[in-house]
Amino acid sequence: MSRWLSSSSNNSTSLVARYLRRSLSSTAAPALSSLSNPPQEKEKGTGWTRFLLFVPGAITFGLGTWQIFRRNDKINMLEYRKSKLGSEPINCNNITFSKENLDALEFRRLVCEGVFDEKKSIYVGPRSRSISGVTENGYYVITPLMPIPNNPKSAQSPILVNRGWVPRSWKDKSSKHSVDDEQPLAIESPTGGESRSSRWWFQSNKPDVVQVPDVISTKVVGVVRGSEKPSVFVPANDPSSSQWFYVDVPAISSVCGLPENTVYIEDTNDNVNPSNPYPLPKDPSTLIRSSVMPQDHLNYTFTWYSLSAAVTFMAFKRIIPKKSRARV
């Protein structure tokens, strides 16, 4: 009897062990298969994210190509200016100025003759100038060149002339003189104690004889220019307080009492008097320069292309090891 009980218990134990093995294998198999075989949706998602690794390389490559086009445009622009400046200057009386041809005349050299109206000078700045490594702040002085009556060589219409750079002390001195000029001069009459005020003439010892100083004609060789395009960091001009931060030809012409389409030129005369160098005219070579030269665009191109190659190489290095592990 005892033998039969022991044999039956052994049989039941073996049956239970077999059942547990089968149940464990059946539950573990799906889990292992799920680990070894990820869902198709996740695999597709990782494929799209891999392509995003190449986006920075494509963007930097496009920026490098854009710099090539910018370099070609800059070369053409500087060559155009150089050809205009290399031509012989023409007399301003031989040209009919209008809004249509002012753009075509830009960077063309003109010869004009007239008299400067110093009282209407405009100071644009501050503008810095480096002298022997020392930077000094100053201004550009713009003065109307007025026609001379009964002078066939004189300009027939007023012209705004950027006479060049002057130091800050020049503007302060000019402002002081303008205030003194506004005070009338009292001149004693020879017939009595009456006084006369005048800013343009003086009375000689002889009664009722007025002497007017001779008009000094000035010849200017300059380049036709247009208004400046200020950046977002440049303040707006304030004509009411005589503060000009950039050249605005129509606004300056209006303040000077001239038509808005008045021609504006920059003096490039090389004949500077060493004893009185100011205003200092512009160097013509500065007109064929730019803040970003063609060589700079070429350097930017190499920089962007190098960055594109480096980013693309890192993207490949990121993707290739994952493919090799997936195959194993």
C-alpha positions in Angstrom: 0.0 0.0 0.0 2.8 2.4 1.0 4.6 1.6 -2.3 1.5 2.5 -4.3 1.2 5.8 -2.5 4.8 6.8 -3.1 4.7 6.0 -6.8 1.5 7.9 -7.3 3.0 11.0 -5.5 6.1 10.9 -7.7 3.9 10.7 -10.9 1.8 13.7 -9.8 5.0 15.7 -9.0 6.4 15.0 -12.5 3.1 16.0 -14.1 3.1 19.3 -12.2 6.7 20.0 -13.2 5.9 19.3 -16.9 2.9 21.7 -16.7 5.0 24.5 -15.2 7.7 24.1 -17.9 5.1 24.3 -20.7 3.4 27.4 -19.2 6.7 29.2 -18.6 7.9 28.5 -22.2 4.6 29.6 -23.7 4.7 33.0 -21.8 8.4 33.7 -22.3 8.3 33.1 -26.1 6.1 36.0 -27.0 8.1 38.3 -24.7 11.4 37.3 -26.3 9.9 37.6 -29.8 8.7 41.1 -28.9 12.1 42.1 -27.7 13.9 40.8 -30.8 11.3 42.1 -33.3 10.4 45.7 -32.5 7.2 47.1 -34.1 7.3 48.4 -37.7 6.0 51.8 -36.7 9.0 52.5 -34.3 11.4 51.3 -37.0 9.9 53.7 -39.5 10.1 56.5 -36.9 13.8 56.0 -36.3 14.4 56.0 -40.0 12.9 59.5 -40.4 14.8 60.9 -37.5 18.0 59.7 -39.1 17.4 61.8 -42.1 17.0 64.9 -39.8 20.7 64.5 -38.9 21.6 65.6 -42.5 19.5 68.8 -42.3 22.3 71.0 -40.7 24.7 69.9 -43.4 22.3 70.8 -46.1 21.6 74.2 -44.6 25.3 75.1 -44.2 26.0 73.9 -47.8 23.3 76.2 -49.0 24.8 79.1 -47.1 28.2 78.4 -48.7 26.6 78.4 -52.1 24.8 81.7 -51.4 28.1 83.3 -50.5 29.5 82.4 -54.0 26.6 84.3 -55.6 27.1 87.2 -53.2 30.8 87.3 -54.1 30.0 87.5 -57.9 27.5 90.3 -57.3 30.1 92.3 -55.2 32.7 91.9 -57.9 30.3 93.3 -60.5 29.3 96.2 -58.3 32.9 97.2 -57.6 33.9 96.9 -61.3 30.9 99.1 -62.2 32.0 101.8 -59.7 35.6 101.6 -60.9 34.6 102.1 -64.5 32.5 105.1 -63.6 35.2 106.7 -61.5 37.8 106.1 -64.2 36.0 108.2 -66.8 36.8 111.9 -67.4 34.8 114.4 -65.3 32.0 116.3 -67.1 30.8 119.8 -66.6 27.6 120.0 -64.5 26.2 122.6 -67.0 26.3 120.0 -69.8 23.8 117.7 -67.9 20.1 118.1 -67.3 19.5 116.7 -63.9 16.2 114.9 -63.2 14.9 112.2 -60.9 15.2 109.7 -63.8 18.9 110.1 -64.6 20.2 110.7 -61.0 20.5 107.0 -60.4 22.4 106.5 -63.7 24.8 109.4 -62.8 25.8 107.9 -59.5 29.5 107.5 -59.1 30.1 109.8 -62.1 32.6 112.6 -61.6 31.4 116.2 -62.1 33.1 119.6 -62.3 31.2 122.4 -60.8 31.9 126.0 -60.0 30.1 128.4 -57.7 30.3 130.0 -54.3 29.7 128.1 -51.0 26.9 129.3 -48.7 28.7 128.7 -45.4 25.7 129.8 -43.3 23.7 126.8 -44.5 26.3 124.1 -43.8 25.1 120.8 -42.4 27.2 118.6 -40.2 26.6 114.9 -40.4 28.0 112.6 -37.7 29.8 111.8 -35.6 32.2 110.1 -38.1 35.5 108.7 -36.8 38.8 109.0 -38.7 42.0 107.1 -37.8 45.3 109.2 -38.0 48.5 107.3 -37.3 46.6 104.7 -35.2 44.7 107.4 -33.2 41.0 107.6 -33.7 39.4 111.1 -33.8 35.7 111.9 -34.0 34.4 114.5 -36.4 31.8 115.3 -38.9 31.1 115.5 -42.6 30.3 119.1 -43.6 27.7 119.5 -46.4 27.4 123.0 -47.9 25.3 124.3 -50.8 27.3 125.4 -53.8 25.3 128.4 -55.2 25.4 129.8 -58.7 27.3 133.1 -59.4 25.2 135.6 -61.3 26.5 136.7 -64.7 29.1 134.0 -64.7 28.7 131.5 -67.6 31.2 129.1 -66.0 29.2 128.9 -62.8 26.7 126.1 -62.1 23.2 127.0 -63.2 21.5 125.4 -60.2 22.5 124.9 -56.6 24.4 121.7 -55.7 24.9 120.0 -52.3 28.6 119.3 -51.8 30.0 117.0 -49.1 33.3 118.9 -48.6 34.8 116.2 -46.5 35.7 115.5 -42.9 36.3 118.1 -40.2 37.2 117.6 -36.5 34.7 118.3 -33.7 36.3 121.6 -32.9 35.5 122.8 -36.4 31.8 122.4 -35.8 31.9 124.1 -32.4 33.8 127.0 -33.9 31.3 127.3 -36.8 28.4 127.3 -34.3 30.0 130.1 -32.3 30.5 132.2 -35.5 26.9 131.6 -36.6 25.7 133.0 -33.3 27.9 136.0 -33.5 26.7 136.7 -37.1 23.1 136.8 -36.0 23.9 140.0 -33.8 23.7 143.1 -36.1 26.7 145.4 -36.3 25.9 149.0 -35.3 27.6 151.4 -37.8 27.5 155.1 -37.1 26.0 157.3 -39.7 28.1 160.2 -40.9 25.2 162.6 -40.7 24.0 162.0 -37.2 23.8 159.4 -34.4 21.6 157.0 -36.3 22.9 153.4 -36.5 22.5 150.9 -39.3 22.8 147.1 -39.0 24.2 144.9 -41.6 25.8 141.5 -42.0 27.1 141.8 -45.5 28.5 145.2 -45.9 30.5 147.9 -44.1 30.6 151.6 -44.5 33.8 153.4 -45.6 34.9 156.9 -44.5 33.1 158.4 -47.5 29.4 159.1 -46.9 26.8 157.0 -48.7 29.4 154.6 -50.2 28.9 150.9 -49.6 31.6 148.4 -50.5 30.6 144.8 -51.1 33.3 142.1 -50.9 34.1 140.3 -54.0 32.6 136.8 -54.5 35.2 134.1 -54.3 34.5 131.4 -56.9 35.3 127.8 -55.9 35.8 124.9 -58.3 34.8 121.5 -57.1 35.5 118.1 -58.6 33.2 115.5 -57.0 31.3 112.3 -57.4 27.5 112.0 -57.7 26.1 110.1 -54.7 22.7 109.4 -53.2 21.2 109.2 -49.8 22.8 106.8 -47.2 20.9 103.8 -46.0 21.2 103.8 -42.2 21.2 100.6 -40.2 18.7 99.9 -37.5 21.2 101.1 -34.9 21.5 104.6 -36.3 19.2 107.2 -34.7 16.8 109.2 -36.8 17.8 112.6 -38.0 16.4 115.6 -36.1 16.5 118.6 -38.4 14.8 120.9 -35.8 17.9 120.5 -33.5 20.4 120.3 -36.4 21.3 116.7 -35.5 22.1 114.7 -38.6 23.3 111.1 -38.2 23.2 110.1 -41.9 22.9 111.7 -45.3 19.3 112.3 -46.4 19.5 114.4 -49.5 15.9 115.4 -49.8 15.7 116.4 -46.1 18.9 118.3 -46.2 17.9 120.1 -49.4 14.6 121.1 -47.8 16.3 122.5 -44.7 18.7 124.5 -47.0 15.8 125.9 -48.9 16.6 123.9 -52.1 14.5 121.6 -54.2 14.3 118.0 -53.0 15.9 116.7 -56.2 19.0 118.8 -55.7 22.2 117.0 -56.9 24.5 115.7 -54.1 28.2 115.2 -54.8 31.2 114.2 -52.6 34.3 116.3 -53.1 37.3 114.2 -54.1 39.7 117.1 -54.9 43.3 116.0 -54.1 44.7 119.6 -54.0 44.6 120.0 -50.2 46.3 123.0 -48.7 48.7 121.6 -45.9 48.3 124.8 -43.9 44.5 124.6 -44.0 43.6 120.9 -44.6 40.0 121.0 -43.4 37.6 120.1 -44.7 39.5 117.0 -45.8 37.9 115.6 -49.0 37.2 111.9 -49.4 39.7 109.5 -50.9 38.3 108.2 -54.2 39.7 104.7 -53.4 37.2 104.4 -50.5 34.3 104.5 -53.1 35.5 101.2 -54.6 35.6 99.5 -51.2 32.9 97.7 -49.2 32.5 96.6 -45.6 32.5 93.0 -47.0 34.9 92.6 -49.8 34.9 89.6 -52.3 37.8 87.9 -50.5 35.6 88.0 -47.3 32.8 86.2 -49.2 35.3 83.6 -50.3 36.4 83.0 -46.7 32.8 82.7 -45.6 32.3 80.1 -48.4 35.1 77.9 -47.2 33.8 78.2 -43.6 30.3 77.1 -44.5 31.4 74.3 -46.7 33.8 73.0 -44.0 31.1 73.1 -41.4 28.8 71.3 -43.8 31.3 68.5 -44.4 32.0 68.1 -40.7 28.3 67.9 -39.8 27.5 65.5 -42.6 30.4 63.2 -41.5 29.1 63.1 -38.0 25.7 62.2 -39.2 27.1 59.2 -41.2 29.1 58.1 -38.1 25.9 58.2 -36.1 23.9 56.0 -38.6 26.4 53.4 -39.8 27.0 51.7 -36.4 23.3 51.2 -35.9 22.9 49.4 -39.2 25.8 47.1 -38.5 24.3 46.1 -35.1 20.9 45.6 -36.6 22.4 43.1 -39.1 24.0 41.1 -36.3 
